[in-house]
Amino acid sequence: MAWYLPHNLSEMFIKKLLTIILIGISISLTNSFDVVAQEKYKVSEKDYANSDVDMADEMRANGKIYIVVATIVSIISGILVYLIMLDKKVKKLEDLTESIAKEKELQKS
Amino acid sequence: MKQIKGFYWKLITVILLLFTVIGGLLFEVPRLNILNETVRNLYFHVPMWFGMTVILGASVFYSVKYLQNPLSKYDILAVECANVGILFGILGMISGMVWAQFTWGSYWSGDPKQNAAAVGLLIYFAYSILRGLFQDESQRNRISAIYNIFAYATFIPLIFILPRLTDSLHPGNGGNPGFNAYDLDSKLRLVFYPAVIAWIMLGGWIVNVRARLRMAQQKLEDLDIYL
């Protein structure tokens, strides 16, 4: 293991370590930019109770929001089912390719 | 469930995506001026850019891999990642424009982040065009891999660092008093983090299917079978 054999660090390990450190630095840098740029508005409990701001309360009260949810969920599910079917088709093609490759190999030998 | 490669992570993607939509529309959100109900766009518009960044990052990863070891599978993965990244970018752009119309007052207000994102997308369109220019395959793969690395290195400062140094309408950029940076609270995070993961994984799934299709095609071509 690398930590008790520092002279024996593999090149790969150093590269990975460097990558992680660089990513860490860049993430902390972007966060510090935020702090410099402006003060953040903290969302508090008050914002949840603020009835001065218009929201779709009526839509929620009479339950029509569920129609929107149902519509979007059905569209997303439809697209996902399509993607799953496509995935299965690709899998079949992969298997077919594999078997053709094996056959050709056999023919050669 | 052997019919689907990587069944479990794809199942998690489906669950997280449905959670995002249902939770994103139904869970309580803070009542904020100007934003009103549109704060829910946080679960759909923002993850597009997160997803784009991660997937384009993956694209660069495969480009570097290709340059280290020129196997065509790395090239295919790099290209498909870039394509899905561009798709996410376009969707993020469109959704952002619609959101901007109702919160900032116009579809395009020349906001530094909007402009930078547009320039970034153009850089990636150029990548797609560049690939079409070459006759020789290995030359195309090598040059486009190098271009891809430079494109990403330009793109990240362009959309994440430069807009923060000037005044921007986007939250977290500059000192804009009209639209503060909202520090997400736990209720928003409850949906936002799964949403980001869900959209990134969906992008990964699309890359996975498209890249496998192209690899199978490549393999058949290597066997002198043309579809």
Interface residues (C-beta under 8 A of the other chain):
Chain A: T30 F33 D34 A37 Q38 E39 K40 Y41 K42 V43 S44 D47 Y48 A49 N50 S51 D52 V53 D54 M55 A56 I65 V68 V69 I72 V73 I76 S77 L80 L83 I84 L86 D87 K88 V90 K91 L93 E94 T97 I100 A101 K104
Chain B: Q3 I4 K5 K10 V14 L17 L18 V21 I22 L25 L26 E28 P30 R31 L32 N33 N36 E37 F160 I161 R164 L165 G172 N173 G174 G175 N176 N180 A181 Y182 D183 L184 D185 K187 L188 W205 I206 N208 V209 R212 L213 M215 A216 K219 L220 L223 I225
